[in-house]
Amino acid sequence: MTLRGLLDDIGIMVVSIAKDKRLVFYGLFLLILHALGIVVLYRVIPEFDNVPHFWFGYVLSAYSSKAASAVNLQSRLYTGIQERGWSTFRIRQADFLLRLGGFLLVGGLFWEWAELAFSGYLGIRPDSFLAFPITLHNIDGTLDVSVGTLGAVAAFLVAAGKRE
């Protein structure tokens, strides 16, 4: 694939998400949850942090599935795995892998890296991802990604339930 082809695919994916009013609403709702957290709820209810992280996983899962569908990635992954002899692998499993991969790449790796990289510029202390001794505070980043992963799985299950 050429760089031009990759950029074209990214454009197709972004447009497919932007045209879906439900997905746009999901993103706006995520921003509202996070804004409420920043303004008041994170200080008053520290566990509220889990709500936006769960919803972030849900939203990224839905975005990943929609973006992958726009460029026929589920079918290509399904076909590629079928050609390698995994006869029990199904298209729903391809969608699940792409949803989970999309969340883990964007929500897990990129978000946590960005938090570490830019927290000094924003005047905030980043959450540690995994530090010893293991305490709930020292693994906050790990918990954030875990809760987001549950959100991504929930989005898949909701979508799978709608198809049946």
C-alpha positions in Angstrom: 0.0 0.0 0.0 1.3 3.4 -0.9 1.3 6.4 1.3 -1.4 8.0 -0.9 -3.6 4.9 -0.6 -3.2 4.9 3.2 -4.1 8.6 3.4 -7.1 7.9 1.2 -8.2 5.1 3.5 -7.8 7.3 6.5 -9.9 9.9 4.9 -12.6 7.4 4.1 -12.6 6.1 7.7 -12.9 9.6 9.2 -15.7 10.6 6.9 -17.6 7.4 7.7 -17.4 8.2 11.4 -18.3 11.9 10.9 -21.4 11.0 8.8 -22.8 8.7 11.6 -24.8 10.9 13.9 -24.9 8.2 16.6 -21.1 8.1 16.7 -20.8 11.8 16.7 -23.2 11.9 19.6 -21.0 9.3 21.4 -18.0 11.4 21.0 -19.7 14.6 22.2 -21.1 12.7 25.2 -17.6 11.5 26.0 -16.4 15.1 26.0 -19.2 16.2 28.3 -18.4 13.4 30.7 -14.8 14.3 30.8 -15.5 18.1 31.1 -17.8 17.4 34.1 -15.1 15.3 35.6 -12.5 18.1 35.2 -14.7 20.8 36.5 -16.0 19.0 39.6 -16.6 15.2 39.6 -13.0 13.9 39.6 -12.3 15.8 42.8 -15.6 14.9 44.5 -15.9 11.3 43.4 -12.4 10.0 42.4 -14.0 6.7 41.1 -15.9 8.8 38.5 -12.7 8.5 36.5 -13.8 5.0 35.5 -17.0 6.2 33.8 -15.3 8.2 31.1 -12.6 5.5 30.7 -15.3 2.9 30.1 -17.2 5.1 27.7 -13.9 6.0 25.9 -13.4 2.3 25.3 -17.0 1.9 24.1 -16.7 4.9 21.7 -13.3 3.9 20.3 -14.6 0.3 19.8 -17.6 1.7 17.8 -15.3 4.1 15.9 -12.8 1.3 15.1 -15.5 -1.0 13.8 -17.1 1.8 11.6 -13.7 2.9 10.3 -12.7 -0.7 9.5 -16.0 -1.4 7.7 -15.5 1.7 5.6 -12.4 0.2 4.1 -13.6 -3.4 4.2 -11.0 -4.4 6.8 -13.1 -7.0 8.6 -13.6 -8.9 5.3 -9.9 -8.7 4.4 -8.8 -9.9 7.8 -11.4 -12.7 7.8 -10.3 -13.8 4.3 -6.6 -13.6 5.2 -7.1 -15.8 8.3 -9.4 -18.2 6.4 -6.6 -18.7 3.8 -4.2 -19.7 6.5 -6.5 -22.6 7.5 -8.4 -21.2 10.5 -11.7 -22.6 9.4 -13.5 -21.7 12.7 -12.6 -18.0 12.4 -15.6 -15.9 11.6 -16.3 -12.3 10.5 -17.6 -11.4 13.9 -14.3 -12.4 15.4 -12.5 -10.2 12.9 -14.7 -7.3 14.0 -13.9 -8.1 17.6 -10.1 -8.1 17.0 -10.3 -4.8 15.1 -12.4 -3.2 17.8 -10.1 -4.3 20.5 -7.0 -3.5 18.5 -8.3 0.0 17.7 -9.0 0.7 21.4 -5.7 -0.7 22.6 -3.7 1.2 20.0 -5.5 4.6 20.5 -6.8 4.4 24.0 -4.2 2.3 25.5 -0.9 3.1 24.0 -1.4 6.5 22.4 -3.5 8.1 25.2 -1.3 6.9 28.0 1.9 7.9 26.1 0.4 11.4 25.3 -0.5 11.8 29.0 3.1 11.1 30.0 4.6 13.2 27.2 2.4 16.3 27.6 1.5 16.3 31.3 4.5 18.5 32.2 3.4 21.1 29.6 -0.1 21.1 31.1 1.0 21.4 34.7 -0.5 18.0 35.7 1.0 14.9 37.2 0.5 11.9 34.9 -1.0 8.7 36.2 1.7 6.0 36.6 1.0 3.0 34.3 2.7 0.4 36.4 5.1 1.1 39.2 6.4 -0.8 42.2 5.3 -1.3 44.9 2.0 -2.2 43.4 -0.7 0.0 44.9 -4.0 1.2 43.4 -2.3 4.6 42.8 0.7 3.1 41.1 -1.3 1.2 38.6 -3.9 3.9 37.7 -3.0 3.9 34.1 -3.3 0.1 33.9 -6.7 0.3 35.6 -7.8 3.0 33.1 -6.8 0.9 30.1 -8.5 -2.2 31.7 -11.8 -0.3 32.3 -11.6 1.0 28.7 -11.0 -2.5 27.4 -14.2 -3.6 29.2 -16.0 -0.7 27.4 -14.7 -1.9 24.1 -15.9 -5.4 24.7 -19.3 -4.1 25.9 -19.6 -2.1 22.6 -18.9 -5.3 20.6 -21.5 -7.3 22.7 -24.1 -4.6 22.2 -23.5 -4.5 18.4 -23.5 -8.3 18.2 -26.8 -8.4 20.1 -28.3 -6.0 17.6 -27.3 -8.2 14.6 -28.9 -11.3 16.0 
